[in-house]
């Protein structure tokens, strides 16, 4: 599923809040989740993402508001009756049961006859490419194999929705990438709704149709990975997602575009059709690090500023350059390593960063 349809949602949170004493973990959440979509809920620790997932699973009861699943209010329905299986961060496999017995467990709780549940468990182990491990103890498995067992155990009941709470956080980096592929393939093949909680941008953006960004118990933005990456709705999202540079300033001119005065210079940016501005309005201009060009000589363009090289970070063929502006603030540039080959970038070296006005995203003003 790539787009949200006009069909009724499979899940809806209607003004849902969750309090623990005086602490509000989730503030008045309104959220719709649609049949067959891969939805990621993302945010820093303590933002309310896992609490939201636990309320959907029936492990926590909302303090206010209603949760609906398939059009039915489920606030007081037990987790067992909801059929909302969860893949835990710890996986929560039973160490005293074999791989196959772990996968059979949910079917046994539903009183499925032994022969039928054995056949179905083996089918799912085969689908997860671990059938040969059926008789092994859990302690004999690798991290990736345990992950596949946990997925098979959750999916063997063929639910309409699967909840995943940071399921890849304990895996090595190479296994994370591989399991992302497994999860994406399964979700598309099965058409099951996945609700995936993570703090990892790479996981959320690689797999999901939509991403929910949360902060301090509130939803900051909901949208496609591309929309959130390129058009953050708030300063928090701009800081949290991607490698963004944020220049704050006031409007000193408005026409087809905007002219903004900041502490490090005056810059041009595009004007969004759904936003209105007045002179002297304060706003934030967001420039993604991968849309910035660098040069050793002044490019003599409107959107250019002088930077001082601080350090660099290599991630494969991509380099992130960390620099300092004249006012002491940070600035980042992401570029290909081969494009830096002829540049003498040493600590303290001066260079110029520039970008197109159309690539600067504005946060602020009034949306119409």
C-alpha positions as CSV (number, residue, x, y, z in Angstrom):
1,X,0.0,0.0,0.0
2,X,1.5,3.3,-1.1
3,X,-1.3,5.7,-0.5
4,X,-4.0,6.2,2.2
5,X,-7.4,5.5,0.6
6,X,-10.9,6.9,1.4
7,X,-11.9,3.5,2.9
8,X,-12.7,3.3,6.6
9,X,-9.7,2.9,8.8
10,X,-8.8,-0.5,10.4
11,X,-7.7,1.3,13.6
12,X,-8.6,4.7,15.0
13,X,-7.4,6.5,18.0
14,X,-10.1,9.1,18.9
15,X,-8.8,11.7,21.4
16,X,-6.8,9.1,23.3
17,X,-4.7,10.1,26.3
18,X,-2.8,8.0,28.8
19,X,-1.7,9.2,32.2
20,X,0.4,7.6,34.9
21,X,-0.4,9.6,38.0
22,X,0.5,13.2,37.2
23,X,2.6,12.2,34.2
24,X,0.9,12.4,30.8
25,X,2.5,9.8,28.5
26,X,0.1,10.4,25.5
27,X,-1.8,13.7,24.9
28,X,-5.1,13.5,23.0
29,X,-4.0,11.3,20.2
30,X,-6.0,11.2,17.0
31,X,-4.7,8.7,14.5
32,X,-6.1,6.5,11.7
33,X,-4.4,3.3,10.5
34,X,-5.6,1.7,7.3
35,X,-6.0,-1.8,6.1
36,X,-2.8,-3.2,4.5
37,X,-0.5,-0.3,5.3
38,X,2.9,-0.3,6.9
39,X,2.8,2.5,9.6
40,X,5.9,3.4,11.6
41,X,5.7,5.3,14.8
42,X,8.9,7.1,15.5
43,X,10.4,9.4,18.1
44,X,12.9,9.7,20.9
45,X,12.8,7.7,24.2
46,X,9.8,8.7,26.3
47,X,7.8,10.3,23.5
48,X,4.8,8.0,23.9
49,X,5.3,5.7,20.9
50,X,5.5,2.4,22.9
51,X,2.7,3.4,25.2
52,X,0.5,4.0,22.1
53,X,1.3,0.6,20.8
54,X,0.6,-1.0,24.1
55,X,-2.8,0.6,24.3
56,X,-3.6,-0.8,20.8
57,X,-2.4,-4.2,22.0
58,X,-4.6,-4.1,25.1
59,X,-1.7,-4.0,27.5
60,X,-2.6,-0.5,28.7
61,X,-6.0,1.1,28.9
62,X,-6.5,4.7,27.8
63,X,-7.2,7.3,30.4
64,X,-9.5,9.1,28.0
65,X,-10.7,8.6,24.5
66,X,-11.6,5.5,22.4
67,X,-9.7,3.0,20.3
68,X,-11.5,1.2,17.5
69,X,-10.4,-1.9,15.6
70,X,-12.4,-2.9,12.6
71,X,-15.1,-0.4,13.6
72,X,-15.5,-1.9,17.1
73,X,-14.6,-0.1,20.3
74,X,-11.9,-2.2,22.1
75,X,-11.0,-0.1,25.2
76,X,-12.0,-2.8,27.7
77,X,-11.4,-5.9,25.4
78,X,-8.5,-8.0,26.7
79,X,-5.3,-8.4,24.7
80,X,-6.0,-12.1,24.0
81,X,-9.5,-11.3,22.5
82,X,-8.2,-8.5,20.3
83,X,-6.0,-10.6,18.0
84,X,-3.3,-8.0,17.9
85,X,-0.1,-10.0,18.3
86,X,3.1,-8.2,19.1
87,X,6.7,-8.8,18.2
88,X,8.7,-7.6,21.2
89,X,12.1,-5.9,21.4
90,X,13.2,-8.8,23.6
91,X,11.3,-11.3,21.3
92,X,9.9,-13.0,24.5
93,X,10.4,-16.5,23.1
94,X,9.9,-19.4,25.5
95,X,13.3,-20.9,26.2
96,X,11.8,-24.2,27.5
97,X,10.0,-24.9,24.1
98,X,11.5,-25.9,20.8
99,X,11.3,-23.6,17.8
100,X,8.2,-25.4,16.5
101,X,6.5,-25.5,19.9
102,X,7.1,-21.7,20.2
103,X,5.4,-21.1,16.9
104,X,2.5,-23.5,17.8
105,X,1.9,-21.8,21.1
106,X,-0.7,-19.3,20.0
107,X,-2.6,-21.9,18.0
108,X,-2.6,-24.3,21.1
109,X,-4.1,-21.5,23.2
110,X,-6.9,-21.3,20.6
111,X,-7.5,-25.1,21.0
112,X,-6.5,-25.9,17.5
113,X,-6.1,-29.7,17.0
114,X,-2.5,-30.9,17.3
115,X,-2.0,-32.1,13.8
116,X,-3.5,-28.9,12.2
117,X,-1.4,-26.6,14.4
118,X,1.8,-28.6,13.6
119,X,1.2,-28.4,9.9
120,X,0.5,-24.6,10.1
121,X,3.6,-24.0,12.2
122,X,5.8,-25.9,9.8
123,X,4.3,-23.9,6.9
124,X,5.3,-20.7,8.6
125,X,8.7,-21.9,9.6
126,X,9.2,-22.9,5.9
127,X,8.0,-19.4,4.8
128,X,10.5,-17.8,7.2
129,X,13.2,-20.2,5.8
130,X,14.0,-21.8,9.1
131,X,12.1,-25.1,8.8
132,X,15.3,-27.1,9.3
133,X,15.5,-25.5,12.8
134,X,12.1,-26.8,13.9
135,X,13.4,-29.1,16.6
136,X,16.1,-26.9,18.0
137,X,16.2,-25.2,21.4
138,X,15.9,-21.4,21.3
139,X,19.3,-21.1,23.0
140,X,20.9,-22.7,19.9
141,X,19.7,-19.9,17.5
142,X,21.4,-16.8,16.3
143,X,19.8,-13.4,16.7
144,X,18.4,-13.4,13.2
145,X,17.0,-16.9,13.6
146,X,15.3,-15.9,16.8
147,X,13.8,-12.9,15.0
148,X,12.3,-15.1,12.4
149,X,10.8,-17.5,15.0
150,X,9.2,-14.5,16.7
151,X,7.7,-13.4,13.4
152,X,6.4,-16.9,12.6
153,X,4.8,-17.2,16.1
154,X,3.0,-13.9,15.6
155,X,1.9,-14.5,12.0
156,X,0.9,-18.1,12.3
157,X,-2.6,-17.0,13.6
158,X,-3.0,-15.0,10.4
159,X,-4.1,-11.7,12.1
160,X,-5.3,-8.6,10.4
161,X,-2.7,-6.5,12.1
162,X,0.8,-7.1,13.6
163,X,2.4,-4.8,16.2
164,X,6.2,-4.6,16.3
165,X,8.0,-2.8,19.2
166,X,11.6,-2.1,18.1
167,X,12.1,-5.7,17.0
168,X,15.4,-5.1,15.3
169,X,17.2,-3.1,17.9
170,X,19.2,-6.0,19.3
171,X,20.5,-7.2,15.9
172,X,23.8,-6.4,14.3
173,X,23.8,-3.8,11.5
174,X,24.0,-6.3,8.6
175,X,21.2,-8.4,10.1
176,X,19.0,-5.3,10.5
177,X,19.2,-4.5,6.8
178,X,18.4,-8.1,5.9
179,X,15.5,-8.3,8.3
180,X,14.1,-5.0,6.9
181,X,13.9,-6.8,3.6
182,X,12.1,-9.8,5.2
183,X,9.6,-7.6,7.0
184,X,8.8,-5.5,3.9
185,X,8.4,-8.6,1.7
186,X,6.1,-10.3,4.2
187,X,3.9,-7.3,4.7
188,X,3.4,-6.8,1.0
189,X,2.8,-10.5,0.3
190,X,0.3,-10.9,3.2
191,X,-1.4,-7.6,3.0
192,X,-1.4,-7.5,6.8
193,X,-1.4,-4.1,8.5
194,X,2.0,-3.5,10.3
195,X,2.3,-1.0,13.1
196,X,6.1,-0.6,13.8
197,X,7.5,1.4,16.7
198,X,11.2,2.5,16.3
199,X,13.6,5.2,17.2
200,X,15.6,4.4,14.0
201,X,15.0,6.7,11.0
202,X,16.6,4.3,8.6
203,X,14.2,1.5,9.6
204,X,11.1,3.7,9.5
205,X,11.8,5.3,6.2
206,X,13.0,2.1,4.5
207,X,9.9,0.1,5.1
208,X,6.8,2.2,5.9
209,X,4.1,3.8,3.8
210,X,3.5,6.5,6.4
211,X,5.5,7.7,9.4
212,X,4.1,9.2,12.6
213,X,6.6,11.4,14.4
214,X,6.0,11.8,18.2
215,X,7.4,14.1,20.8
216,X,6.5,14.4,24.5
217,X,3.3,12.4,24.0
218,X,2.1,14.3,21.0
219,X,2.0,13.7,17.3
220,X,4.2,16.2,15.6
221,X,3.7,15.1,12.0
222,X,2.1,12.2,9.9
223,X,3.1,11.7,6.3
224,X,5.1,9.6,3.8
225,X,8.8,9.2,4.5
226,X,9.6,11.6,1.6
227,X,7.2,14.3,2.8
228,X,8.5,14.2,6.3
229,X,12.1,14.2,5.2
230,X,11.8,17.0,2.8
231,X,9.0,19.0,4.4
232,X,9.2,18.8,8.2
233,X,6.2,20.4,9.9
234,X,8.0,21.7,13.0
235,X,11.4,22.6,14.3
236,X,11.4,19.4,16.3
237,X,10.8,17.2,13.3
238,X,13.5,19.1,11.3
239,X,16.0,18.5,14.2
240,X,14.9,14.9,14.6
241,X,14.8,13.7,11.0
242,X,17.6,13.6,8.5
243,X,20.6,15.9,8.6
244,X,19.0,19.3,8.5
245,X,20.4,22.8,8.9
246,X,18.1,25.4,10.5
247,X,18.6,29.1,10.0
248,X,16.2,31.3,12.0
249,X,15.4,34.8,10.8
250,X,12.8,37.4,9.9
251,X,11.2,38.2,6.5
252,X,12.5,41.3,4.9
253,X,10.9,40.8,1.5
254,X,8.1,38.7,0.0
255,X,7.1,38.2,-3.6
256,X,7.2,35.0,-5.6
257,X,9.7,33.9,-3.0
258,X,10.9,35.1,0.5
259,X,13.9,37.0,1.5
260,X,15.0,36.2,5.0
261,X,17.5,38.0,7.2
262,X,19.5,35.7,9.6
263,X,22.4,36.1,11.9
264,X,24.7,34.8,9.2
265,X,23.3,36.6,6.2
266,X,20.3,37.2,3.9
267,X,18.9,34.3,1.9
268,X,16.2,33.5,-0.6
269,X,13.7,30.6,-0.3
270,X,10.5,29.4,-1.9
271,X,7.1,30.5,-0.7
272,X,4.7,27.7,0.0
273,X,1.3,28.1,-1.7
274,X,-0.6,27.2,1.6
275,X,1.3,29.7,3.8
276,X,0.9,33.4,4.3
277,X,3.5,35.8,5.8
278,X,3.9,39.3,6.9
279,X,7.0,41.5,7.1
280,X,9.1,40.9,10.2
281,X,7.6,37.5,10.7
282,X,10.1,35.1,12.4
283,X,10.5,31.7,10.8
284,X,12.9,28.8,10.4
285,X,14.5,28.0,7.1
286,X,15.4,24.3,6.8
287,X,18.1,23.2,4.3
288,X,18.8,19.5,4.1
289,X,22.5,18.6,4.2
290,X,22.4,16.5,1.1
291,X,21.0,19.5,-1.0
292,X,24.0,21.7,-0.1
293,X,27.0,22.2,-2.5
294,X,30.4,23.1,-1.3
295,X,33.3,25.0,-3.0
296,X,36.6,26.5,-1.9
297,X,35.9,29.7,-3.8
298,X,32.9,32.0,-3.2
299,X,30.3,30.9,-5.8
300,X,28.8,34.4,-5.8
301,X,25.2,33.2,-5.5
302,X,22.4,34.5,-3.3
303,X,22.3,31.5,-0.9
304,X,25.9,31.1,0.0
305,X,27.8,31.4,3.3
306,X,31.3,30.9,4.6
307,X,31.9,27.8,6.9
308,X,34.8,26.6,8.9
309,X,35.6,22.9,8.6
310,X,35.4,21.0,12.0
311,X,35.3,17.3,11.1
312,X,33.8,14.7,8.8
313,X,32.1,11.3,9.1
314,X,32.2,8.6,6.5
315,X,29.3,6.3,5.9
316,X,30.2,4.2,2.9
317,X,30.6,6.5,-0.1
318,X,28.8,9.4,1.6
319,X,30.6,11.9,3.8
320,X,28.9,14.2,6.3
321,X,30.9,17.4,6.9
322,X,30.5,19.2,10.2
323,X,31.2,22.9,10.0
324,X,30.8,26.1,12.0
325,X,29.3,29.3,10.8
326,X,30.5,32.9,11.7
327,X,28.0,33.1,14.6
328,X,29.3,29.8,16.1
329,X,26.3,27.7,15.0
330,X,26.7,24.3,13.4
331,X,26.2,23.5,9.7
332,X,26.2,20.1,8.0
333,X,26.9,19.1,4.4
334,X,26.4,15.6,2.9
335,X,28.2,14.8,-0.3
336,X,30.0,11.9,-2.1
337,X,33.5,11.1,-0.9
338,X,34.9,11.3,-4.5
339,X,33.6,14.9,-4.8
340,X,35.9,15.9,-1.9
341,X,39.0,14.3,-3.5
342,X,40.5,17.6,-4.8
343,X,39.5,19.7,-1.8
344,X,42.0,20.5,0.9
345,X,39.6,20.3,3.8
346,X,41.6,20.2,7.0
347,X,40.5,21.3,10.5
348,X,39.9,25.0,10.6
349,X,39.9,25.3,6.7
350,X,37.4,27.8,5.2
351,X,35.0,26.8,2.5
352,X,31.6,28.0,1.1
353,X,28.3,26.2,1.2
354,X,25.4,27.1,-1.1
355,X,22.0,25.8,-2.1
356,X,19.1,26.6,-4.4
357,X,16.2,28.7,-3.0
358,X,13.7,26.0,-4.1
359,X,15.5,23.5,-1.8
360,X,14.9,25.6,1.4
361,X,11.8,24.6,3.3
362,X,10.2,27.1,5.6
363,X,8.7,26.5,9.0
364,X,6.5,29.3,10.4
365,X,4.0,31.7,9.1
366,X,0.2,30.9,8.9
367,X,-1.1,27.9,7.0
368,X,-4.2,28.4,5.0
